[in-house]
Amino acid sequence: MHINSMSASHIVLLHLTTAGKQGEELGSDEQQVVLFVYVLIDVANNKVVALHHHYVKPSNPEGEEIIESLLTEECRTEANLQEDLIKNAQPLEHILDEFDRFLRNKGIHPDHGGNTFCLCTDGPLHLRLVLHPETSTKNINLPQYFFKYYDLRKEFKTVFKNDNVNSIKDMLEHLGLEETILLEYGVRQAQDMSNIIQRLITDGHQFEEPCIIKDRLEPGICNKTEYVDDETVVRARGLPWQSSDSDIAKFFMGLNVAKGGVALCLSQQGRRNGEALVRFDDRESRDLALKKHKHHLGQRYIEVYKASGKDFINVAGGNNSEAQAFLSRGGQVIIRMRGLPYSATAEQVLDFFRRPENSVDVLDGEDGILFVHQADGRATGDAFVLLSSEEDANKGLTKHRECIGTRYIELFKSTTAEVQQVLNRSMDPRNPVEPEAQMAPLIAQIPQQPLANAFLPQQAITCGTQRDCIRMRGLPFEASVQDILNFLGEHSRNIVFQGVHMVYNAQGTPSGEAFIQMDSELAAECAAANRHKKFMLVNGSKKPRFIEVFQVSGEDMNLVLTSGTLPPPPGGATLPAGAPLSAVVSQNSVAMAALQAQLAQSAAMPRPMISPSGAAMMPQQAAFNQLAGLTTAAFPYAHLPLPNSAAAMTNPFAMQLGPLQQAVARHQAPYYPGVPPMIYWYPSPPVSPQDRSPLAHCKARGPCTVIIRGCPYSITNEDIINFFKAQFEVAPSSIQIQQNAEGKNNGDVRVTFVGRQDAERAITQYNGNTIGARSVELFMA
């Protein structure tokens, strides 16, 4: 931005009053402007040309008027404003237009020639913490003359070398001037400011170097060796996961964020964790940023804390020459691609963005693509792409979840800091991209053993690094599968057939952990986000237990489920993998005796054990039940077909065997003749709730309803539409406000989305947000 540093011929004093706190707390409570006062001073002649004030009517970001009380008690007490005057006033955009016409009429508007002017305020709060944030939220474009100003306090200190001046009253006392009386608040402050400025002009002071407010975030590259002042960095926490660096810079609008000064923090799995480190040009901007603690970005409040320069360098700093060359090409927008086939080429990426629907060109062709590799050169499935404009970026992002080959590709707006962070992690051999595949066993007391000695092959349980499972920790020891289903609520509909696995410790007692296989990564993410740190109360327990829920991968499960060593088969006899089931029949004459002996010995052997249907039944008893052809209330679906019996053809459960049992039957030779090995080692409970069909998850298609609980009793359809407006277009016909028997709203609202995916995203992004002053809970109907 080009700013003329020459002295202005006119100064326009600006004083704003908000509906909340005033003075040194102005703008810290997000309250809107209710009084807009300005004074025009002719510097050459040292005289006041005009003084105007306008009442301003607050409105929400959509321009709709606010029905409830407009003024806080602090405003009524300190500013002594009348609410009727505010209610009958014009909104802020009309007042700004009126101010613009005033400048044209006085011949000092920068776009219409004539004399020059510069704004002047009492400190930085009026512009940096009030006007710029409010207009940014309401999408009002401010003219360029609002991006420079004289700070009257700084000008005063320059002349009188007095650092103890912190208010208009302090300046008046230092100069021996009387305070203006009788006029209303705001007008009185502006009149006092004009008296101070006229005195400064009389004493020969020249207003030359205005303060500058940046109007956009500038891209920049941070090097690992760069020094970052500890007094210029904050940590923002609670950000929506889809936030970009420009969204965060917009949240801090009015404050000067340094070039490349927004660094989105990533989790160990390379996903955004809702935090960002923000670096400012100076300490003043950092201190003002801290005043925005618990201000809102959309529907979410953001926590803002001090951070160090080292924190910022650790996230944003880099020394990778390939990344430096990529970032120096000057693209306006960086897009991150995730989920690429490991064999993907630059030409495939270019073709992906050139597809007819919303076709865009990647900046500099193949040179505008940066693939992420591990230190040993292996692909990670991530890449960054440069686009030349925001318009191209918006078109490119419409290809989110389109496919390359058989893989769907996720697209996100990214930042220079995120590029550095991802490259740093991927190239560090101590911090691989897929750390979950190398984690220690999740239950420490279970010894690591080679997978070759495990009873079940890894692929028979689940495999890969796809994070479509959840891990529950802290379960009551008496918890059953049904307790887990009740705890997960609507998320239990996404559990795959026979997908709940409760873990026993080496002594054969419940460990308090369970793994649940979900039908997608998104379902696992939603369940973990919605149920983490919630309480579970089970029958027989006197108080609820605090449950932790984490999203994990299949390999995390396998580290627990396949880490033990099983006893050798009776008499050393084994069957080759894939042997026909009829081969077992010839050995069944000694099956019962051998099994009894083996089970008697196994109790003392340390191994992880997976529960039957969540009850406290030990695997030994389950095996005997199986041999007897029994089903019990505790183990209702354990009656697997015997391999050599007619029951195998007639048992209704045989047609519903999950993929685990089928894999075992095909690929694993049974250790115990005539007995399916699943009973001994892995009697996975059949827990797809309400519907045990393996195709139950296919019912996710079609409309899906979400319940919003805890709404204000005065809730309207418009409130719900505005609540979701940032991410979803909700039709009034899809909203049902629930009422009690007396016909009054009961605080629940049912909202129907076009598909389950949208419903899950809504729950993930909006659960715990506020409507009015109330925090609401979202869950599936």
C-alpha positions, 0 to 999 in steps of 0.5 A: 500500500502506498502512503504519502508521508507528507504533512496533510493540509487537514486533520479529521478527528475521529471518535467512536463510542460502542454499545459496551465498554469505553476508554481503555477497554474499548473494543475488547467486548466486540460491541458495535459502534453506536456514536460516530463523531468527527471534527475537521481541522484546517491545519494551515489556519489552525481552526475548526471547520466542522463538527458532526456526530451521528448515532449508529444503529447496531445490526447483525452481520447479515444487516438485520436489526437487533431486537433485544436491548442495544446498549449495555449497562456500562454504555448507559452509565458512562456514555449516558446514551438514550436507547431510543436515539440508537434504535431510530438511527441509521446502520453503520454503512449509511453513516460511512457513506454520509462521512464520505459525502462530507469529505467530498463536499469539503474538497478533501476527498482523495478520489476527487482532488483538492486538499489532503487530509489524515484521520487522527484518533485518541490511541489505536483502539477506535480504528484497529479494535473497533471500526476495522473488525466490525466492518470486516465482520459485516463485509463493508469495504472501507476506503483507503483513507481509513488505513492511515491515521495519526495517533494523538497520544504518540504525537503528544509524547513526541512533543513533550517527552512524557510517557505517562500520558495515557488519556485525553484527560492526562493531555489536558492536565499537562497542557493546563487546559480545561475539560469541555463540559455540558456536551454529551459523551463522544462529542465532548471527547472530540472537542477536547481532542481538537483543543489539544491538536490546536495547541500542538499546531500553535507550538509548531508541531507538524504531523508527518508520519501516520500509523499504517494499517495493513489491508491484506495478509502478505505472503512470506517465507520464514527461515529456520535461522530467522529471529522472531521477537517473543513480544510479537507472537500469539497463539490462537486456539479453537479455530474451525478446521477449515480456516485458512490463513486469510480467515485468521488474518481477517479475524485480526483485521486492523492489526498488522500481521507480519509477512507470512505471519500466520502458521496453522498448527498440525497434529502428529498425523499432519491434520490441522488441530484448530490452533495457529501461531500469528506473528505481528509487525510490532508489540502494539499489534500483539498487545491489541491481539490479546484483547481479542481473547474469546472474540468470535470467528463465525459462530466460534469464539477464539482463545488468544494467548501469548506465544514465543518466537521459538514457537513460531519458528518451530511451526513456520520455519524451514530450510528446505530448498525445494520448498523455498523455490516452490514458495518463491514463485509468487502464487496468490493461493496455495492448495493442499491435496491429500489422499493422492495415489503414491504413484501420482504424477504431475501430469495427473494433477494438472489434468485433475484441475483441467477437468471441464467442470470449473477448469483451472490452470496450475501456476507455472504448470508442473513447476507449480506442483510440490509433491511431499516425500518422506526422507527415504523418497517414498510418497506420502500422498500429499502435494501442494499446488499454486494457483494465480488468484482467489477466483481460480482457488474457489473454482479449484476447491469445487473439485474436493473429493473428486477422484484420481484413479480410485482415490478421492482427493481432499483439497484445502486452502493452505499457507506458506507456513503449512508447506514448510511444516509438512515438508519439515516433518516428512523429511525428518527421519525421526518424525515420519508422516505416518507415526501411528504405524510405528507407535508402541503398543497402546497397552504397555503391559502386552509384550511385543511379538513378531506378527508371524507368531500371532494367531490371526494375520494382521489383514484378518482384523483390519489393516492400513493407516486409514483412520477409520477406527476409534479408541475408547479409554477409561471404560468402567470395568463392568461396561458392556457392548450395549453400554458402549452403543448407548454412549456413542448414541447416533454414532453407533449407526456407523459401526461396521458389522461386528466392529466393537472390540473390548480389550482384556489385560494379561490377567483376563480382566477388562482393561477399560479400553475398546476399539470400534471400527467405523465405516469411514474416516469421517464417521470416526472423526465425528464420533471422536470429536463429539464424544471425547471427554464425555461421561458414561454411567453404567448399571451397577455404577454409582457415579459416571466415568470420564471417557476419552475417545480418539480417532485411530487407524487399523494398525493402532488396533493391531498393535494391541489385538495381535501382539500376544503369543498363542500356545502351540497347537495340540501335539504340534499339529498344524494345518497349512493356511487355506486348508479345506475345512474337511481336513479338520474332520479326521482329527476331531477324535481328540479335539475335546481332550486336547482343547480342554488341556490347552484351555487349562494351561492358557489361563496363566499365559499373558495375552490380550483377549477380545471380549465376547459381546461385552460381558465378562465372559472369559474365552475359555467359557466361550469356547466350551459354549461353542463346542456345545452348540450354545448361545447365551444372553451374554454371548448371543451371536457366538454360535459359529457353524462347525466346519464339518456339520450340516449346521454350517449350511443352516445356521442363519448367522452363517450368512452374516459372518463379518469379513474377519471371520470369513478371512480366518476361515479362508486363510488361517488353519485352525489350531483346534480341530473342529473348532473355529479359532475365532472363539478362542482368540477373537470372538468379535461381538456382532454390534451393528446396532438396530441392524445387524446386516453387513450392509447396514451402513449403506443406509447412510444415503438419503436425507438425514436429521440432526437435533439441536438441543439447548436452543433459546426458547425464542428460537426462530427459523431465521436463527437456525439459517443464520447459525449454519449460514457459513457452511450450509444452505438450510431451507426453512422447510427443513427446520422443525422447532419442537414444542412441549405439550403446552405448545411452547418451544422446548429448546430442541430443533430438528434440521434435515440435511440432504445427506448423512455426510452433511449432517456429520459435518454439521455436528463436527463443526457446530457442536458446542457453538452458541445460538444467542447466549446459549451453547447448543449440542448437536447429534443425530436424530 
